[in-house]
Amino acid sequence: MFRFVLPFCLALAAPAVASEYRFTDAHLHYVDFFQESDGITRLVEAMDEAGIDHAMISGISVAKKWHEDEPKRPRYYAGDDAGAYWFSATDVFVHDAVTSLPEEQQKRFHPFLTGFNPTDKNADAHIRRMLELHPGFWQGIGEIFTRHDDLTALTYGDTPRANNEALTRVYHLAAEYDLPVMVHSNITSKRERNPLFLEEIEEPLRNHPHVRFIWAHAGTSMEIHRHQEKLDFLLQTVTRLLADYPNLYIDLSWTMLHPYLLDENKQPDPNWVALIEKYPTRFMLGSDVVGSFDNLGKAMHAFVPFLDALEKDTARGVARDNFLNILPRRRQAEVR
């Protein structure tokens, strides 16, 4: 039977879906680098305003120090040269915030544990204690900070790597509890124009096939882009990893929007469209906001031009359902 197919360029020009989506925010930090927050009430309001049904919610595993020699408190971890230190109480703040809500509102949040030092082989024991302290509450682990621009250099202690022995123990625990793991592991440094650190994320993917890994920003970062603008090898690398490792999922938060998903004219990149259509269940959207929620809707709706270029079912999955589908099995039935 004859079938008329639009040329790909015309298919991009004719949106497959309307520009109104329901969202799941797959990457949200309840606190900032000073462990402060606008609060859970404001977060719920911002989610309602933006059409966000669900959100992964985590703390931030480090706290920025206000150094004795600095007359003004920094506003971000990169605000001055003072260090940062691992901060376990961040998970307590998340737990208290979520459990303060009515039960129906609590179901919209999917808390991830992040308050541990990923270079400490005691980390898995600490995570186990937290899981036992609040049975059934935690639904994932992360965002784990490993290679992370200048934050890595500023954080006291050893350099964290996604393939170190301490995290190997954490991944075994994640498999035991059926918990997805979000890892921030830069694919390269600010100046190397090659996938310098790729093995650090690929080794866990290979060695822990029963763990569902979410790769934050697909290894990109604002600082890398400031020096290199665009990683020419990223698309090819992500394509290969998705083919080789069915346990890999990609967080398309803000550093992926430009210059990868959309060009300078906010037009979708056909190569990334094709890749996501090939693996329609393996991508998810995140705002990556840190403690402040006024721009939450803006961050999520910035992806709409790209979502409009996808097939209807693919767009729905990327915008909302894909993240929910990798939660622990006991949780998936609750969000349907």
ABEGO torsion letter per residue (X at the ends): XBBBBBBAAAAAABBABBABBBBBBABBBABBAAGBBAEAAAAAAAAAAAGBABBBBBBBABBBBBBAABABBBABAAABABBBBBBAAAAAAAAAAAAABBAAAAAABBBBBABBBAABAAAAAAAAAAAAABBGABABBOBBBBBBEAAAAABBEBBBBAABAAAAAAAAAAAAAGBBBBBBBBABBAABBBBAAAAAAAAAAAABAABBBBBBGGGBBAAAAAAAGBBAAAAAAAAAAAAABAABBBBABAAAAOAAABBAAGBBBAAAAAAAAABAAABBBBAGBBGBAAAAAAAAAAAAAAAAABBAAAAAAAAAAAAAAABBAAAAAAAX
